[in-house]
Amino acid sequence: MAYTVYVIYSSSYNKIYIGYTSDLEGRLLSHNELGRKGWTIAFRPWRLLYTEEYSRKQDAMRREKELKSARGRLFIRALIERD
């Protein structure tokens, strides 16, 4: 099983969300359409900004945590500015 670390971006609200999943397509559908509770429903629509794949869940969780750090958020904001 593969795990994807992903970053989604809401340009309407200038918000980012960082997560990991084993079902990226389903997770994006949840963020944008199917989800009925949680933080991301307030800032729709979301677009996929960045992904990384890992074979081990622990590695994906570690990378998600890194991206949520100050340095990781700077990296993500730089991606947004280049986009």
mmCIF file of the N, C-alpha and C atoms, coordinates in Angstrom:
data_MODEL
# 
_entry.id   MODEL 
# 
loop_
_atom_site.group_PDB 
_atom_site.id 
_atom_site.type_symbol 
_atom_site.label_atom_id 
_atom_site.label_alt_id 
_atom_site.label_comp_id 
_atom_site.label_asym_id 
_atom_site.label_entity_id 
_atom_site.label_seq_id 
_atom_site.pdbx_PDB_ins_code 
_atom_site.Cartn_x 
_atom_site.Cartn_y 
_atom_site.Cartn_z 
_atom_site.occupancy 
_atom_site.B_iso_or_equiv 
_atom_site.pdbx_formal_charge 
_atom_site.auth_seq_id 
_atom_site.auth_comp_id 
_atom_site.auth_asym_id 
_atom_site.auth_atom_id 
_atom_site.pdbx_PDB_model_num 
ATOM 1   N N  . MET A 1 1  ? 0.840   -1.181 0.000   1.00 0.00 ? 1  MET A N  1 
ATOM 2   C CA . MET A 1 1  ? 0.000   0.000  0.000   1.00 0.00 ? 1  MET A CA 1 
ATOM 3   C C  . MET A 1 1  ? 0.886   1.244  0.000   1.00 0.00 ? 1  MET A C  1 
ATOM 4   N N  . ALA A 1 2  ? 0.499   2.225  -0.775  1.00 0.00 ? 2  ALA A N  1 
ATOM 5   C CA . ALA A 1 2  ? 1.237   3.488  -0.837  1.00 0.00 ? 2  ALA A CA 1 
ATOM 6   C C  . ALA A 1 2  ? 0.484   4.557  -0.058  1.00 0.00 ? 2  ALA A C  1 
ATOM 7   N N  . TYR A 1 3  ? 1.250   5.458  0.510   1.00 0.00 ? 3  TYR A N  1 
ATOM 8   C CA . TYR A 1 3  ? 0.686   6.584  1.253   1.00 0.00 ? 3  TYR A CA 1 
ATOM 9   C C  . TYR A 1 3  ? 1.130   7.872  0.583   1.00 0.00 ? 3  TYR A C  1 
ATOM 10  N N  . THR A 1 4  ? 0.196   8.775  0.417   1.00 0.00 ? 4  THR A N  1 
ATOM 11  C CA . THR A 1 4  ? 0.477   10.042 -0.231  1.00 0.00 ? 4  THR A CA 1 
ATOM 12  C C  . THR A 1 4  ? 0.359   11.173 0.775   1.00 0.00 ? 4  THR A C  1 
ATOM 13  N N  . VAL A 1 5  ? 1.416   11.958 0.875   1.00 0.00 ? 5  VAL A N  1 
ATOM 14  C CA . VAL A 1 5  ? 1.364   13.209 1.616   1.00 0.00 ? 5  VAL A CA 1 
ATOM 15  C C  . VAL A 1 5  ? 0.922   14.255 0.603   1.00 0.00 ? 5  VAL A C  1 
ATOM 16  N N  . TYR A 1 6  ? -0.052  15.058 0.977   1.00 0.00 ? 6  TYR A N  1 
ATOM 17  C CA . TYR A 1 6  ? -0.592  16.007 0.009   1.00 0.00 ? 6  TYR A CA 1 
ATOM 18  C C  . TYR A 1 6  ? -0.806  17.374 0.638   1.00 0.00 ? 6  TYR A C  1 
ATOM 19  N N  . VAL A 1 7  ? -0.768  18.371 -0.235  1.00 0.00 ? 7  VAL A N  1 
ATOM 20  C CA . VAL A 1 7  ? -1.071  19.742 0.161   1.00 0.00 ? 7  VAL A CA 1 
ATOM 21  C C  . VAL A 1 7  ? -2.160  20.224 -0.774  1.00 0.00 ? 7  VAL A C  1 
ATOM 22  N N  . ILE A 1 8  ? -3.246  20.719 -0.190  1.00 0.00 ? 8  ILE A N  1 
ATOM 23  C CA . ILE A 1 8  ? -4.296  21.328 -0.989  1.00 0.00 ? 8  ILE A CA 1 
ATOM 24  C C  . ILE A 1 8  ? -4.354  22.811 -0.647  1.00 0.00 ? 8  ILE A C  1 
ATOM 25  N N  . TYR A 1 9  ? -4.849  23.587 -1.596  1.00 0.00 ? 9  TYR A N  1 
ATOM 26  C CA . TYR A 1 9  ? -4.849  25.039 -1.452  1.00 0.00 ? 9  TYR A CA 1 
ATOM 27  C C  . TYR A 1 9  ? -6.200  25.603 -1.859  1.00 0.00 ? 9  TYR A C  1 
ATOM 28  N N  . SER A 1 10 ? -6.717  26.496 -1.050  1.00 0.00 ? 10 SER A N  1 
ATOM 29  C CA . SER A 1 10 ? -7.942  27.222 -1.367  1.00 0.00 ? 10 SER A CA 1 
ATOM 30  C C  . SER A 1 10 ? -7.557  28.649 -1.723  1.00 0.00 ? 10 SER A C  1 
ATOM 31  N N  . SER A 1 11 ? -7.562  28.953 -3.003  1.00 0.00 ? 11 SER A N  1 
ATOM 32  C CA . SER A 1 11 ? -7.185  30.306 -3.417  1.00 0.00 ? 11 SER A CA 1 
ATOM 33  C C  . SER A 1 11 ? -8.248  31.327 -3.015  1.00 0.00 ? 11 SER A C  1 
ATOM 34  N N  . SER A 1 12 ? -9.499  30.901 -2.886  1.00 0.00 ? 12 SER A N  1 
ATOM 35  C CA . SER A 1 12 ? -10.570 31.808 -2.476  1.00 0.00 ? 12 SER A CA 1 
ATOM 36  C C  . SER A 1 12 ? -10.327 32.369 -1.075  1.00 0.00 ? 12 SER A C  1 
ATOM 37  N N  . TYR A 1 13 ? -9.713  31.558 -0.215  1.00 0.00 ? 13 TYR A N  1 
ATOM 38  C CA . TYR A 1 13 ? -9.494  31.953 1.176   1.00 0.00 ? 13 TYR A CA 1 
ATOM 39  C C  . TYR A 1 13 ? -8.014  32.031 1.557   1.00 0.00 ? 13 TYR A C  1 
ATOM 40  N N  . ASN A 1 14 ? -7.126  31.730 0.599   1.00 0.00 ? 14 ASN A N  1 
ATOM 41  C CA . ASN A 1 14 ? -5.685  31.703 0.827   1.00 0.00 ? 14 ASN A CA 1 
ATOM 42  C C  . ASN A 1 14 ? -5.321  30.790 2.005   1.00 0.00 ? 14 ASN A C  1 
ATOM 43  N N  . LYS A 1 15 ? -5.883  29.579 1.989   1.00 0.00 ? 15 LYS A N  1 
ATOM 44  C CA . LYS A 1 15 ? -5.654  28.596 3.045   1.00 0.00 ? 15 LYS A CA 1 
ATOM 45  C C  . LYS A 1 15 ? -4.965  27.373 2.465   1.00 0.00 ? 15 LYS A C  1 
ATOM 46  N N  . ILE A 1 16 ? -4.139  26.736 3.292   1.00 0.00 ? 16 ILE A N  1 
ATOM 47  C CA . ILE A 1 16 ? -3.518  25.476 2.899   1.00 0.00 ? 16 ILE A CA 1 
ATOM 48  C C  . ILE A 1 16 ? -3.925  24.399 3.900   1.00 0.00 ? 16 ILE A C  1 
ATOM 49  N N  . TYR A 1 17 ? -3.937  23.161 3.423   1.00 0.00 ? 17 TYR A N  1 
ATOM 50  C CA . TYR A 1 17 ? -4.201  22.010 4.274   1.00 0.00 ? 17 TYR A CA 1 
ATOM 51  C C  . TYR A 1 17 ? -3.189  20.941 3.907   1.00 0.00 ? 17 TYR A C  1 
ATOM 52  N N  . ILE A 1 18 ? -2.597  20.321 4.909   1.00 0.00 ? 18 ILE A N  1 
ATOM 53  C CA . ILE A 1 18 ? -1.581  19.296 4.713   1.00 0.00 ? 18 ILE A CA 1 
ATOM 54  C C  . ILE A 1 18 ? -2.078  18.013 5.367   1.00 0.00 ? 18 ILE A C  1 
ATOM 55  N N  . GLY A 1 19 ? -2.010  16.911 4.637   1.00 0.00 ? 19 GLY A N  1 
ATOM 56  C CA . GLY A 1 19 ? -2.452  15.643 5.192   1.00 0.00 ? 19 GLY A CA 1 
ATOM 57  C C  . GLY A 1 19 ? -1.761  14.478 4.513   1.00 0.00 ? 19 GLY A C  1 
ATOM 58  N N  . TYR A 1 20 ? -2.139  13.268 4.915   1.00 0.00 ? 20 TYR A N  1 
ATOM 59  C CA . TYR A 1 20 ? -1.665  12.064 4.241   1.00 0.00 ? 20 TYR A CA 1 
ATOM 60  C C  . TYR A 1 20 ? -2.821  11.091 4.153   1.00 0.00 ? 20 TYR A C  1 
ATOM 61  N N  . THR A 1 21 ? -2.756  10.211 3.151   1.00 0.00 ? 21 THR A N  1 
ATOM 62  C CA . THR A 1 21 ? -3.830  9.260  2.918   1.00 0.00 ? 21 THR A CA 1 
ATOM 63  C C  . THR A 1 21 ? -3.328  8.092  2.089   1.00 0.00 ? 21 THR A C  1 
ATOM 64  N N  . SER A 1 22 ? -4.077  7.012  2.129   1.00 0.00 ? 22 SER A N  1 
ATOM 65  C CA . SER A 1 22 ? -3.798  5.884  1.232   1.00 0.00 ? 22 SER A CA 1 
ATOM 66  C C  . SER A 1 22 ? -4.764  5.905  0.050   1.00 0.00 ? 22 SER A C  1 
ATOM 67  N N  . ASP A 1 23 ? -5.677  6.870  0.007   1.00 0.00 ? 23 ASP A N  1 
ATOM 68  C CA . ASP A 1 23 ? -6.662  7.008  -1.073  1.00 0.00 ? 23 ASP A CA 1 
ATOM 69  C C  . ASP A 1 23 ? -6.802  8.484  -1.425  1.00 0.00 ? 23 ASP A C  1 
ATOM 70  N N  . LEU A 1 24 ? -5.872  8.994  -2.220  1.00 0.00 ? 24 LEU A N  1 
ATOM 71  C CA . LEU A 1 24 ? -5.847  10.422 -2.534  1.00 0.00 ? 24 LEU A CA 1 
ATOM 72  C C  . LEU A 1 24 ? -7.119  10.878 -3.243  1.00 0.00 ? 24 LEU A C  1 
ATOM 73  N N  . GLU A 1 25 ? -7.549  10.136 -4.226  1.00 0.00 ? 25 GLU A N  1 
ATOM 74  C CA . GLU A 1 25 ? -8.747  10.526 -4.975  1.00 0.00 ? 25 GLU A CA 1 
ATOM 75  C C  . GLU A 1 25 ? -9.966  10.647 -4.047  1.00 0.00 ? 25 GLU A C  1 
ATOM 76  N N  . GLY A 1 26 ? -10.159 9.669  -3.197  1.00 0.00 ? 26 GLY A N  1 
ATOM 77  C CA . GLY A 1 26 ? -11.273 9.693  -2.260  1.00 0.00 ? 26 GLY A CA 1 
ATOM 78  C C  . GLY A 1 26 ? -11.155 10.826 -1.249  1.00 0.00 ? 26 GLY A C  1 
ATOM 79  N N  . ARG A 1 27 ? -9.943  11.073 -0.817  1.00 0.00 ? 27 ARG A N  1 
ATOM 80  C CA . ARG A 1 27 ? -9.729  12.141 0.166   1.00 0.00 ? 27 ARG A CA 1 
ATOM 81  C C  . ARG A 1 27 ? -10.017 13.506 -0.438  1.00 0.00 ? 27 ARG A C  1 
ATOM 82  N N  . LEU A 1 28 ? -9.594  13.735 -1.672  1.00 0.00 ? 28 LEU A N  1 
ATOM 83  C CA . LEU A 1 28 ? -9.875  15.006 -2.342  1.00 0.00 ? 28 LEU A CA 1 
ATOM 84  C C  . LEU A 1 28 ? -11.374 15.191 -2.552  1.00 0.00 ? 28 LEU A C  1 
ATOM 85  N N  . LEU A 1 29 ? -12.057 14.117 -2.901  1.00 0.00 ? 29 LEU A N  1 
ATOM 86  C CA . LEU A 1 29 ? -13.510 14.178 -3.058  1.00 0.00 ? 29 LEU A CA 1 
ATOM 87  C C  . LEU A 1 29 ? -14.168 14.548 -1.728  1.00 0.00 ? 29 LEU A C  1 
ATOM 88  N N  . SER A 1 30 ? -13.664 14.005 -0.657  1.00 0.00 ? 30 SER A N  1 
ATOM 89  C CA . SER A 1 30 ? -14.194 14.326 0.670   1.00 0.00 ? 30 SER A CA 1 
ATOM 90  C C  . SER A 1 30 ? -13.973 15.803 1.007   1.00 0.00 ? 30 SER A C  1 
ATOM 91  N N  . HIS A 1 31 ? -12.776 16.301 0.751   1.00 0.00 ? 31 HIS A N  1 
ATOM 92  C CA . HIS A 1 31 ? -12.478 17.705 1.046   1.00 0.00 ? 31 HIS A CA 1 
ATOM 93  C C  . HIS A 1 31 ? -13.368 18.651 0.239   1.00 0.00 ? 31 HIS A C  1 
ATOM 94  N N  . ASN A 1 32 ? -13.637 18.305 -1.013  1.00 0.00 ? 32 ASN A N  1 
ATOM 95  C CA . ASN A 1 32 ? -14.339 19.235 -1.900  1.00 0.00 ? 32 ASN A CA 1 
ATOM 96  C C  . ASN A 1 32 ? -15.845 19.035 -2.003  1.00 0.00 ? 32 ASN A C  1 
ATOM 97  N N  . GLU A 1 33 ? -16.340 17.825 -1.755  1.00 0.00 ? 33 GLU A N  1 
ATOM 98  C CA . GLU A 1 33 ? -17.755 17.580 -2.001  1.00 0.00 ? 33 GLU A CA 1 
ATOM 99  C C  . GLU A 1 33 ? -18.461 16.788 -0.913  1.00 0.00 ? 33 GLU A C  1 
ATOM 100 N N  . LEU A 1 34 ? -17.908 15.645 -0.526  1.00 0.00 ? 34 LEU A N  1 
ATOM 101 C CA . LEU A 1 34 ? -18.647 14.715 0.309   1.00 0.00 ? 34 LEU A CA 1 
ATOM 102 C C  . LEU A 1 34 ? -18.591 15.024 1.801   1.00 0.00 ? 34 LEU A C  1 
ATOM 103 N N  . GLY A 1 35 ? -17.512 15.625 2.255   1.00 0.00 ? 35 GLY A N  1 
ATOM 104 C CA . GLY A 1 35 ? -17.349 15.891 3.679   1.00 0.00 ? 35 GLY A CA 1 
ATOM 105 C C  . GLY A 1 35 ? -18.437 16.809 4.217   1.00 0.00 ? 35 GLY A C  1 
ATOM 106 N N  . ARG A 1 36 ? -18.934 16.501 5.402   1.00 0.00 ? 36 ARG A N  1 
ATOM 107 C CA . ARG A 1 36 ? -19.997 17.289 6.018   1.00 0.00 ? 36 ARG A CA 1 
ATOM 108 C C  . ARG A 1 36 ? -19.549 17.949 7.318   1.00 0.00 ? 36 ARG A C  1 
ATOM 109 N N  . LYS A 1 37 ? -18.355 17.589 7.802   1.00 0.00 ? 37 LYS A N  1 
ATOM 110 C CA . LYS A 1 37 ? -17.829 18.213 9.007   1.00 0.00 ? 37 LYS A CA 1 
ATOM 111 C C  . LYS A 1 37 ? -16.324 18.325 8.880   1.00 0.00 ? 37 LYS A C  1 
ATOM 112 N N  . GLY A 1 38 ? -15.747 19.168 9.703   1.00 0.00 ? 38 GLY A N  1 
ATOM 113 C CA . GLY A 1 38 ? -14.304 19.353 9.669   1.00 0.00 ? 38 GLY A CA 1 
ATOM 114 C C  . GLY A 1 38 ? -13.921 20.730 9.161   1.00 0.00 ? 38 GLY A C  1 
ATOM 115 N N  . TRP A 1 39 ? -12.665 21.047 9.347   1.00 0.00 ? 39 TRP A N  1 
ATOM 116 C CA . TRP A 1 39 ? -12.138 22.368 9.029   1.00 0.00 ? 39 TRP A CA 1 
ATOM 117 C C  . TRP A 1 39 ? -12.207 22.685 7.539   1.00 0.00 ? 39 TRP A C  1 
ATOM 118 N N  . THR A 1 40 ? -11.921 21.704 6.688   1.00 0.00 ? 40 THR A N  1 
ATOM 119 C CA . THR A 1 40 ? -11.782 22.004 5.256   1.00 0.00 ? 40 THR A CA 1 
ATOM 120 C C  . THR A 1 40 ? -13.092 22.352 4.570   1.00 0.00 ? 40 THR A C  1 
ATOM 121 N N  . ILE A 1 41 ? -14.228 21.972 5.117   1.00 0.00 ? 41 ILE A N  1 
ATOM 122 C CA . ILE A 1 41 ? -15.484 22.254 4.406   1.00 0.00 ? 41 ILE A CA 1 
ATOM 123 C C  . ILE A 1 41 ? -15.780 23.752 4.332   1.00 0.00 ? 41 ILE A C  1 
ATOM 124 N N  . ALA A 1 42 ? -15.224 24.528 5.242   1.00 0.00 ? 42 ALA A N  1 
ATOM 125 C CA . ALA A 1 42 ? -15.492 25.972 5.265   1.00 0.00 ? 42 ALA A CA 1 
ATOM 126 C C  . ALA A 1 42 ? -14.732 26.739 4.200   1.00 0.00 ? 42 ALA A C  1 
ATOM 127 N N  . PHE A 1 43 ? -13.738 26.121 3.583   1.00 0.00 ? 43 PHE A N  1 
ATOM 128 C CA . PHE A 1 43 ? -12.861 26.852 2.668   1.00 0.00 ? 43 PHE A CA 1 
ATOM 129 C C  . PHE A 1 43 ? -12.843 26.286 1.252   1.00 0.00 ? 43 PHE A C  1 
ATOM 130 N N  . ARG A 1 44 ? -13.883 25.607 0.862   1.00 0.00 ? 44 ARG A N  1 
ATOM 131 C CA . ARG A 1 44 ? -13.979 25.041 -0.486  1.00 0.00 ? 44 ARG A CA 1 
ATOM 132 C C  . ARG A 1 44 ? -14.075 26.154 -1.521  1.00 0.00 ? 44 ARG A C  1 
ATOM 133 N N  . PRO A 1 45 ? -13.611 25.927 -2.736  1.00 0.00 ? 45 PRO A N  1 
ATOM 134 C CA . PRO A 1 45 ? -13.024 24.703 -3.277  1.00 0.00 ? 45 PRO A CA 1 
ATOM 135 C C  . PRO A 1 45 ? -11.520 24.609 -2.995  1.00 0.00 ? 45 PRO A C  1 
ATOM 136 N N  . TRP A 1 46 ? -11.045 23.383 -2.987  1.00 0.00 ? 46 TRP A N  1 
ATOM 137 C CA . TRP A 1 46 ? -9.629  23.076 -2.800  1.00 0.00 ? 46 TRP A CA 1 
ATOM 138 C C  . TRP A 1 46 ? -9.057  22.547 -4.101  1.00 0.00 ? 46 TRP A C  1 
ATOM 139 N N  . ARG A 1 47 ? -7.785  22.859 -4.342  1.00 0.00 ? 47 ARG A N  1 
ATOM 140 C CA . ARG A 1 47 ? -7.091  22.241 -5.475  1.00 0.00 ? 47 ARG A CA 1 
ATOM 141 C C  . ARG A 1 47 ? -5.802  21.620 -4.970  1.00 0.00 ? 47 ARG A C  1 
ATOM 142 N N  . LEU A 1 48 ? -5.453  20.518 -5.590  1.00 0.00 ? 48 LEU A N  1 
ATOM 143 C CA . LEU A 1 48 ? -4.239  19.806 -5.211  1.00 0.00 ? 48 LEU A CA 1 
ATOM 144 C C  . LEU A 1 48 ? -3.028  20.623 -5.638  1.00 0.00 ? 48 LEU A C  1 
ATOM 145 N N  . LEU A 1 49 ? -2.160  20.909 -4.691  1.00 0.00 ? 49 LEU A N  1 
ATOM 146 C CA . LEU A 1 49 ? -0.989  21.738 -4.954  1.00 0.00 ? 49 LEU A CA 1 
ATOM 147 C C  . LEU A 1 49 ? 0.289   20.909 -5.032  1.00 0.00 ? 49 LEU A C  1 
ATOM 148 N N  . TYR A 1 50 ? 0.399   19.859 -4.188  1.00 0.00 ? 50 TYR A N  1 
ATOM 149 C CA . TYR A 1 50 ? 1.667   19.148 -4.076  1.00 0.00 ? 50 TYR A CA 1 
ATOM 150 C C  . TYR A 1 50 ? 1.434   17.756 -3.498  1.00 0.00 ? 50 TYR A C  1 
ATOM 151 N N  . THR A 1 51 ? 2.204   16.773 -3.965  1.00 0.00 ? 51 THR A N  1 
ATOM 152 C CA . THR A 1 51 ? 2.127   15.418 -3.410  1.00 0.00 ? 51 THR A CA 1 
ATOM 153 C C  . THR A 1 51 ? 3.524   14.795 -3.321  1.00 0.00 ? 51 THR A C  1 
ATOM 154 N N  . GLU A 1 52 ? 3.645   13.855 -2.395  1.00 0.00 ? 52 GLU A N  1 
ATOM 155 C CA . GLU A 1 52 ? 4.815   12.988 -2.275  1.00 0.00 ? 52 GLU A CA 1 
ATOM 156 C C  . GLU A 1 52 ? 4.292   11.611 -1.892  1.00 0.00 ? 52 GLU A C  1 
ATOM 157 N N  . GLU A 1 53 ? 4.892   10.542 -2.426  1.00 0.00 ? 53 GLU A N  1 
ATOM 158 C CA . GLU A 1 53 ? 4.447   9.183  -2.111  1.00 0.00 ? 53 GLU A CA 1 
ATOM 159 C C  . GLU A 1 53 ? 5.476   8.449  -1.254  1.00 0.00 ? 53 GLU A C  1 
ATOM 160 N N  . TYR A 1 54 ? 4.943   7.634  -0.346  1.00 0.00 ? 54 TYR A N  1 
ATOM 161 C CA . TYR A 1 54 ? 5.758   6.839  0.558   1.00 0.00 ? 54 TYR A CA 1 
ATOM 162 C C  . TYR A 1 54 ? 5.189   5.432  0.641   1.00 0.00 ? 54 TYR A C  1 
ATOM 163 N N  . SER A 1 55 ? 6.057   4.460  0.814   1.00 0.00 ? 55 SER A N  1 
ATOM 164 C CA . SER A 1 55 ? 5.597   3.079  0.942   1.00 0.00 ? 55 SER A CA 1 
ATOM 165 C C  . SER A 1 55 ? 5.247   2.736  2.394   1.00 0.00 ? 55 SER A C  1 
ATOM 166 N N  . ARG A 1 56 ? 5.787   3.494  3.340   1.00 0.00 ? 56 ARG A N  1 
ATOM 167 C CA . ARG A 1 56 ? 5.509   3.223  4.753   1.00 0.00 ? 56 ARG A CA 1 
ATOM 168 C C  . ARG A 1 56 ? 4.712   4.363  5.384   1.00 0.00 ? 56 ARG A C  1 
ATOM 169 N N  . LYS A 1 57 ? 3.701   4.001  6.124   1.00 0.00 ? 57 LYS A N  1 
ATOM 170 C CA . LYS A 1 57 ? 2.845   4.990  6.778   1.00 0.00 ? 57 LYS A CA 1 
ATOM 171 C C  . LYS A 1 57 ? 3.655   5.903  7.706   1.00 0.00 ? 57 LYS A C  1 
ATOM 172 N N  . GLN A 1 58 ? 4.620   5.335  8.424   1.00 0.00 ? 58 GLN A N  1 
ATOM 173 C CA . GLN A 1 58 ? 5.427   6.121  9.355   1.00 0.00 ? 58 GLN A CA 1 
ATOM 174 C C  . GLN A 1 58 ? 6.183   7.230  8.628   1.00 0.00 ? 58 GLN A C  1 
ATOM 175 N N  . ASP A 1 59 ? 6.688   6.929  7.430   1.00 0.00 ? 59 ASP A N  1 
ATOM 176 C CA . ASP A 1 59 ? 7.421   7.929  6.655   1.00 0.00 ? 59 ASP A CA 1 
ATOM 177 C C  . ASP A 1 59 ? 6.492   9.050  6.198   1.00 0.00 ? 59 ASP A C  1 
ATOM 178 N N  . ALA A 1 60 ? 5.281   8.683  5.784   1.00 0.00 ? 60 ALA A N  1 
ATOM 179 C CA . ALA A 1 60 ? 4.302   9.694  5.365   1.00 0.00 ? 60 ALA A CA 1 
ATOM 180 C C  . ALA A 1 60 ? 3.927   10.586 6.548   1.00 0.00 ? 60 ALA A C  1 
ATOM 181 N N  . MET A 1 61 ? 3.731   9.993  7.709   1.00 0.00 ? 61 MET A N  1 
ATOM 182 C CA . MET A 1 61 ? 3.381   10.770 8.897   1.00 0.00 ? 61 MET A CA 1 
ATOM 183 C C  . MET A 1 61 ? 4.512   11.729 9.295   1.00 0.00 ? 61 MET A C  1 
ATOM 184 N N  . ARG A 1 62 ? 5.740   11.260 9.174   1.00 0.00 ? 62 ARG A N  1 
ATOM 185 C CA . ARG A 1 62 ? 6.893   12.110 9.493   1.00 0.00 ? 62 ARG A CA 1 
ATOM 186 C C  . ARG A 1 62 ? 6.982   13.291 8.532   1.00 0.00 ? 62 ARG A C  1 
ATOM 187 N N  . ARG A 1 63 ? 6.770   13.013 7.243   1.00 0.00 ? 63 ARG A N  1 
ATOM 188 C CA . ARG A 1 63 ? 6.849   14.097 6.244   1.00 0.00 ? 63 ARG A CA 1 
ATOM 189 C C  . ARG A 1 63 ? 5.702   15.082 6.414   1.00 0.00 ? 63 ARG A C  1 
ATOM 190 N N  . GLU A 1 64 ? 4.514   14.590 6.733   1.00 0.00 ? 64 GLU A N  1 
ATOM 191 C CA . GLU A 1 64 ? 3.384   15.486 6.992   1.00 0.00 ? 64 GLU A CA 1 
ATOM 192 C C  . GLU A 1 64 ? 3.742   16.448 8.130   1.00 0.00 ? 64 GLU A C  1 
ATOM 193 N N  . LYS A 1 65 ? 4.329   15.922 9.184   1.00 0.00 ? 65 LYS A N  1 
ATOM 194 C CA . LYS A 1 65 ? 4.721   16.745 10.323  1.00 0.00 ? 65 LYS A CA 1 
ATOM 195 C C  . LYS A 1 65 ? 5.765   17.784 9.909   1.00 0.00 ? 65 LYS A C  1 
ATOM 196 N N  . GLU A 1 66 ? 6.723   17.386 9.070   1.00 0.00 ? 66 GLU A N  1 
ATOM 197 C CA . GLU A 1 66 ? 7.745   18.319 8.576   1.00 0.00 ? 66 GLU A CA 1 
ATOM 198 C C  . GLU A 1 66 ? 7.106   19.454 7.780   1.00 0.00 ? 66 GLU A C  1 
ATOM 199 N N  . LEU A 1 67 ? 6.146   19.115 6.919   1.00 0.00 ? 67 LEU A N  1 
ATOM 200 C CA . LEU A 1 67 ? 5.501   20.143 6.107   1.00 0.00 ? 67 LEU A CA 1 
ATOM 201 C C  . LEU A 1 67 ? 4.656   21.096 6.947   1.00 0.00 ? 67 LEU A C  1 
ATOM 202 N N  . LYS A 1 68 ? 4.199   20.638 8.110   1.00 0.00 ? 68 LYS A N  1 
ATOM 203 C CA . LYS A 1 68 ? 3.416   21.496 8.995   1.00 0.00 ? 68 LYS A CA 1 
ATOM 204 C C  . LYS A 1 68 ? 4.291   22.398 9.864   1.00 0.00 ? 68 LYS A C  1 
ATOM 205 N N  . SER A 1 69 ? 5.598   22.217 9.797   1.00 0.00 ? 69 SER A N  1 
ATOM 206 C CA . SER A 1 69 ? 6.517   23.058 10.556  1.00 0.00 ? 69 SER A CA 1 
ATOM 207 C C  . SER A 1 69 ? 6.660   24.415 9.858   1.00 0.00 ? 69 SER A C  1 
ATOM 208 N N  . ALA A 1 70 ? 7.323   25.335 10.518  1.00 0.00 ? 70 ALA A N  1 
ATOM 209 C CA . ALA A 1 70 ? 7.536   26.660 9.927   1.00 0.00 ? 70 ALA A CA 1 
ATOM 210 C C  . ALA A 1 70 ? 8.299   26.556 8.602   1.00 0.00 ? 70 ALA A C  1 
ATOM 211 N N  . ARG A 1 71 ? 9.332   25.737 8.563   1.00 0.00 ? 71 ARG A N  1 
ATOM 212 C CA . ARG A 1 71 ? 10.117  25.573 7.333   1.00 0.00 ? 71 ARG A CA 1 
ATOM 213 C C  . ARG A 1 71 ? 9.264   24.953 6.221   1.00 0.00 ? 71 ARG A C  1 
ATOM 214 N N  . GLY A 1 72 ? 8.457   23.960 6.585   1.00 0.00 ? 72 GLY A N  1 
ATOM 215 C CA . GLY A 1 72 ? 7.586   23.321 5.598   1.00 0.00 ? 72 GLY A CA 1 
ATOM 216 C C  . GLY A 1 72 ? 6.563   24.287 5.030   1.00 0.00 ? 72 GLY A C  1 
ATOM 217 N N  . ARG A 1 73 ? 6.006   25.124 5.882   1.00 0.00 ? 73 ARG A N  1 
ATOM 218 C CA . ARG A 1 73 ? 5.012   26.098 5.410   1.00 0.00 ? 73 ARG A CA 1 
ATOM 219 C C  . ARG A 1 73 ? 5.648   27.147 4.509   1.00 0.00 ? 73 ARG A C  1 
ATOM 220 N N  . LEU A 1 74 ? 6.894   27.510 4.765   1.00 0.00 ? 74 LEU A N  1 
ATOM 221 C CA . LEU A 1 74 ? 7.615   28.415 3.860   1.00 0.00 ? 74 LEU A CA 1 
ATOM 222 C C  . LEU A 1 74 ? 7.788   27.774 2.487   1.00 0.00 ? 74 LEU A C  1 
ATOM 223 N N  . PHE A 1 75 ? 8.140   26.489 2.474   1.00 0.00 ? 75 PHE A N  1 
ATOM 224 C CA . PHE A 1 75 ? 8.274   25.734 1.227   1.00 0.00 ? 75 PHE A CA 1 
ATOM 225 C C  . PHE A 1 75 ? 6.950   25.751 0.457   1.00 0.00 ? 75 PHE A C  1 
ATOM 226 N N  . ILE A 1 76 ? 5.848   25.518 1.158   1.00 0.00 ? 76 ILE A N  1 
ATOM 227 C CA . ILE A 1 76 ? 4.535   25.482 0.514   1.00 0.00 ? 76 ILE A CA 1 
ATOM 228 C C  . ILE A 1 76 ? 4.141   26.860 -0.004  1.00 0.00 ? 76 ILE A C  1 
ATOM 229 N N  . ARG A 1 77 ? 4.369   27.891 0.783   1.00 0.00 ? 77 ARG A N  1 
ATOM 230 C CA . ARG A 1 77 ? 4.031   29.248 0.325   1.00 0.00 ? 77 ARG A CA 1 
ATOM 231 C C  . ARG A 1 77 ? 4.848   29.626 -0.909  1.00 0.00 ? 77 ARG A C  1 
ATOM 232 N N  . ALA A 1 78 ? 6.096   29.153 -0.984  1.00 0.00 ? 78 ALA A N  1 
ATOM 233 C CA . ALA A 1 78 ? 6.914   29.397 -2.176  1.00 0.00 ? 78 ALA A CA 1 
ATOM 234 C C  . ALA A 1 78 ? 6.303   28.702 -3.397  1.00 0.00 ? 78 ALA A C  1 
ATOM 235 N N  . LEU A 1 79 ? 5.761   27.511 -3.212  1.00 0.00 ? 79 LEU A N  1 
ATOM 236 C CA . LEU A 1 79 ? 5.078   26.816 -4.318  1.00 0.00 ? 79 LEU A CA 1 
ATOM 237 C C  . LEU A 1 79 ? 3.884   27.620 -4.799  1.00 0.00 ? 79 LEU A C  1 
ATOM 238 N N  . ILE A 1 80 ? 3.132   28.170 -3.868  1.00 0.00 ? 80 ILE A N  1 
ATOM 239 C CA . ILE A 1 80 ? 1.945   28.954 -4.216  1.00 0.00 ? 80 ILE A CA 1 
ATOM 240 C C  . ILE A 1 80 ? 2.337   30.197 -4.993  1.00 0.00 ? 80 ILE A C  1 
ATOM 241 N N  . GLU A 1 81 ? 3.379   30.869 -4.553  1.00 0.00 ? 81 GLU A N  1 
ATOM 242 C CA . GLU A 1 81 ? 3.830   32.084 -5.224  1.00 0.00 ? 81 GLU A CA 1 
ATOM 243 C C  . GLU A 1 81 ? 4.332   31.814 -6.639  1.00 0.00 ? 81 GLU A C  1 
ATOM 244 N N  . ARG A 1 82 ? 4.958   30.648 -6.847  1.00 0.00 ? 82 ARG A N  1 
ATOM 245 C CA . ARG A 1 82 ? 5.442   30.275 -8.190  1.00 0.00 ? 82 ARG A CA 1 
ATOM 246 C C  . ARG A 1 82 ? 4.305   29.883 -9.113  1.00 0.00 ? 82 ARG A C  1 
ATOM 247 N N  . ASP A 1 83 ? 3.213   29.427 -8.540  1.00 0.00 ? 83 ASP A N  1 
ATOM 248 C CA . ASP A 1 83 ? 2.093   28.880 -9.305  1.00 0.00 ? 83 ASP A CA 1 
ATOM 249 C C  . ASP A 1 83 ? 1.340   29.920 -10.083 1.00 0.00 ? 83 ASP A C  1 
# 
